[in-house]
Amino acid sequence: MATQTRIPVLDLAPQVETHWSELNRAIQRVLRSTHFILGPEEQAFEREVADYLGTRHAIGCNSGTDALFMALRALGIGPGDEVITTPFTFFATAEAISHVGATPVFVDVDPASMNLDPALVERAITPRTRALLPVHLFGRPCELGALLELAERRGLKLVEDCAQSFGARYRGRATGTLGHLGCFSFFPSKNLGAYGDGGLIATDDDDLADAARALRSHGSRKKYHNEAVGYNSRLDELQAAILRVKLPHLEACNAGRVRVARTYQRLLEGRPGLVLPEVVEGHVFHQYTVRVPGCDRDRLRARLAEEGVETMVYYPVPCHRLKLYLGQGHPACPNAERLCAEVLSLPIWPEMDEAVQAAVAGALLAQWARP
């Protein structure tokens, strides 16, 4: 296939154009208010997003990474503690655990869902284990039922990493509302993305919400009356106003992603050896990630780039194999290691035209067939 136009992994332009007038009005409203930090836009967004998620509290912060480590801090997790998580995730998940002084314990994933395998978690629990930190990877909810049962039985906390799953649902409930705390990212590429950094902590627990709000403002509940060493981590008014414009359209955007995923399934199914992601209830397809076992993934990716089709590898190295965690006695995670060698994320955005998808699929199948 000779592609005349480059196909990016993500195209945000259709979204910006669709909401251009609303976005401009929101931005101008903030500029004219001259209130830029923890003002009426942020407060309104917290109310609206809490209502959307179905949770008592939504606490805006500077990033999804900040949300994770402040959630762990709010739970009192620190040095000497262990937190069980997945090795097949962005570094921020493990980084947050290390940031509070705790030790990440990596447990292998289920190769079909690519999420933390609940069947393997219990054997990793030790007297030092304080919490479970599963990730809803690529927008697919992990199997929370078994993890929640285990956490309750063993007296553990559960924090959900929902950076890629805003709007996803598990058994009818929004991800981020089933554990003790849920952590979200508003990085621009996310299903609900800001036009800069942003994050959110969700919880039904009044005390945890109070602790998180204090931590995001230098550990103070009252200005200049600092009670703990906290952070400067607030969701600014401009980003909150932008997110308020986009939140009412999230369901339609997620439906668009599912439509794109189903189209890819139809275009790619039946190719021997190519492993497609499952389209399951509640999945919102932050990424559409295939597996290419028995193929030189990086060579395939380079060939697709030559054809004008951009792809991404999420993730090339499992966390337990990163340099800073080597030599710490982490067990082998063969499924995660295999996925890191096989995964390839194809272009996806809610407004993606079927003809563009056909070009991506055609290029992938053509290059797959090459020796």
N, C-alpha and C positions, 0 to 999 in steps of 0.2 A: 504494500500500500504506500502510495506517495502522498503523504499528508501535506496539504498546502498551508494549513494554519496550525500553529502550536496549540495543543490541548493541555491546559494546566491541570494540576491535581485538584485545585480549588479555584473557582471563579466567583469572587464576591461582588463583581460589578452589577449583575442583574438585581441583586438584593438592594444595593445602594440606589440604583436607578428607580426601582419600584417604590422605595420609601423616601425618595429625595426630599420632597416637600415637607413631609412629617419630620424628618431628621433635621432639616434646616430650621424649622420652627422650634424644635426642642432645644437645639444648640443656641439659637438666638435668645430663647427664654432664659437659659442659664446665664449667658453672657450679660444680659440686661439686668439680671437679678444681682449680679456681683457676689453671689454666694456660691462658693466652689467646693467646700468640704463639709460633709455631713449636714447637708441642707435639706430643703423640702423635696427635691427630686430623689435623693437617696432614701429618705424616709418613706416616700410614696412607693418607690420601687420595692423596698423591703416588705411593705404591706401587700403589694400586688403579687410578688413572687411567692410569699408565704401562702397566700390564698390559692395560687396556681398549684403549688406543691401539696397543699393540704397539711401544713405544719404550723406550729404555734409561733416559731421564731425563724427569721431569716436575717442574718447579720452580714452585710456587705463588707468586703475587704479588698486588699490590693491585688490579690492573685489567687489562683487555685492552690499554688504552693503554700502561700501564707495560710489559707484556709486549713490545709492539712496539719501544719505544725501547730497552729493555734488550737485546733480541735484536740490534738494530743496533749497540749499544755493544759487546756481546760479540764481534761480528764485526770490531770496530775501525773501523767506518764513522764518518766525521766530516767536518769542514770540508774543502771541496775535492772531496768525493766526490759522485757522482750515484747516485740509486736510481730505477729505472723502476717506475712503478706505474700504477694506474687512476685516472682522474678521477671515476669513478662509484662513490663509496664514502663512508662516513662520514669526516668530517674527520680523525679520529684516525689514519687510515692515513698521510695526508700530514703531519700534525702530528708524528708520531713521527720522520719523516725530517728535518723541519726542526728538531726538538728536539735532535737530535745534531749539528746544524750542517751536514748534507748538503743537497743540492738535490733535491727531487722532480722527476722528469721524467714528465709525464703522457702516456700512450699510449692511444689510443681503444679502445673496447670492441666486442665482437661484439654486434650488436643482439638476436640470438636468445637467447644465454646471459646477456647483460648483464655478462659477465666480460671481463677483459683479453684483447685479440685477439692471439694469439701471432704471427700473420702480420705484425703491424705493429711488433713489439718490436725486432727486430734492427736495423732502420734507425735506431732511436733511440739505439743504443749508441754511446758516444764513449769516448775514452781515459780519461775520468774516471768511467765507469760502474763501480760496484763490486757492485751487487746488483739483483735483481729482487724486487719485493714484490707478488705477485698476491693478490687477494681472492676467496675463495669466497663470492660474494654471494648473499644470501637462502637460503643452504644448498645451493647448487648448486656442485659442484666445478668449478673452472676446468680448462682443458685443460693439465694439468701436464706431459704427456708431451713436447710440443714445447718448453715453457719449460725443463724440466730438461735436455733435449738441448742447447738453446741455451746455457744457463748453463754446462754442462760444457765445451762447445766453445769458449766465449769466456772461460772462467776467472772466472765470476761466482758470487756466492753467491745463494741463493734462500731467502727468508723467506716463509712462508705466513701470511696474515692469515685466521685461522679463527674470527673472532669470531662468525660466524653459521653455522658449519658443524660444530659438535661432533657427531660420530657419522656425518657424511657420509663416503663412500668413493669413491676414484678407483681404478678397476681393482682393486678388492678391498682396497685399503689405506686406512687412516684418513687423512683430510686432517690436515695438521700433522705427518706423519711421513715425507713424501717429500722435502721440501727440507732445508736445513741446520738450520733451526729452524721450529717452528710456534707461532703465538701465538693464545691463546684468551681469550675473555671469559666471565665468569660473571655479567654483568649480569642482573638478575631476569627480563628478557624473553627471554633466550637459551634455546636448546633444553635445555641444562643450565645452569640459572640458580640463583644463590645468592639470599639475601634481603638483599642489599647488594652492594657492589662486590666483585670478585674477578677474578683472571686466572691464566694459566698459560703457561709456555714448555715446549715439548717438543723434545727433540733426542736423537739417538743419539751425538753427539760429546761425549766426556768433558770435553775442554778447554772447549768452549762452555758446557756445563752448569756447570762449576766457576766460570767467569767470571760467568754469570748469577746463581748463588747468592751470589757475593760482592757483585755490584752491588745485589741486593735488600736487602742488610744493610749499607748505608753503605760499600760497597767493602771489606768485611773478610771474610776467611776464618776468622779467629780474633778473638773479641771484644776490642775496644780496640786491635787491630793493623790499622789501616786502611791499605790499599795503593792505593786509588784513590778519587776522588770518586764515591760511589755514591748510593743512594736508600734511603729508608725505605719499602719496598714488600713487605710480607709478607701472605700470605693468613692471616687470623686464624682461631683455633680454632673459633669459632662457625660461620663460613661453611664451613670445611672439614668440620665435623660434619654440617651441613645437606646439603652436596654429597655426602657419603658415603651419606646416606639416599637421595638422588635418583639417583645414578649407576647402581645396579642396575636402575632402571626406565627408563633412557634409551632403550633399544631399543624398548620398547613405546610410549614417548612419541613417538619419531620415526616409528614405524609409524602412530601415530594422526594425525600431521601429514600423512603421505603419503595416508592414507585421506581426510582432509579435502580435500586437493588434488585427488584423483581425483573426489571428489563435485562439487567446483566445476567441474571439466572437463565433467562430464556435464550439469550444470545450465546452463552458460554456452556450451557449444560451439555453433557454427552461427550465432552472432550476427555479421552482416557488420560488419567494421571493428574488432571487439573482439579484441585479441591476447592469447591466454592463454599462461602460461608452460609450457614443456615439462616433462613428467614423465619424467625420465631416471634411469637407474640411479645410485644413490648420493646423489641429491638428498634432503635432509631438511626442506625447506620451512620454514626459519625465518620466511619471509614467503611469502604467496601474492600475487604482484604481477602485475597485468594492465596492458596498455597501451591507451590510449583515443585513438588518433590521429584527428585531424579533429574532436575534441570539446573543448569548454572544460572541461578537467579540474577546475579549481578550482571552477567553477560546479557541475559534476556532484557534486563532493565536498560542497559546501555543501547541495545538495538532498538528498543521502543523509543528511547530518547532521540535516536537518529531519525526515526519516523515522525517525530514531533509530538509524541505522547509522553507526558511526564507521569512518573509514578513515584511512590515513596516506600521506604522500608521502615515500618514500625514493628519491631525494633531490631537492629542488627546484633546487639549484644545483650544477653540477659543480665539483670542487675547483679546476680551473684558472681558473674564473671568480670565485673568491672574492677579496675585496678584497686580501688580503695577497699573493696570487700574481699579480695583474694587473700587466702591464707587465714581466714577467720573460721574455717571449719564448716562452711555451709555445705549441705549435702548436694549431690548431683541432682539436677532437674532436667532429665533428658528430653521431656516433651517441650519445655521452654527452649532448650538449646536447639532442638530440631526446628521449631517454629522460626527462630531467629535466622535460620539458614534458608527458610522456604517461603516466608510471607512476602507479599507484594500488594500494596494498596493502590487501587486504580482511581482515576479521577472521579469525584462525586461532588455534586452540589444540588440543592433542591430543584433548581430550574433547568437542570441539564437536559438538553434536547436528545431525543432518541437517536437522531442521525449522528450526533457526536458520540454517543455511546456505541453505536454500530461501528464507527471508525476505530474506537478504542478496542472493542472486542475483535474486530477484524485484524488489527495490527497484532494483538496479543496471540491470536490463534495462528497467524501467519508466521510470526517469529518463533512460536512454540514448535512449529513443524520443521523449522530449519535445523540442520545438523549442527 
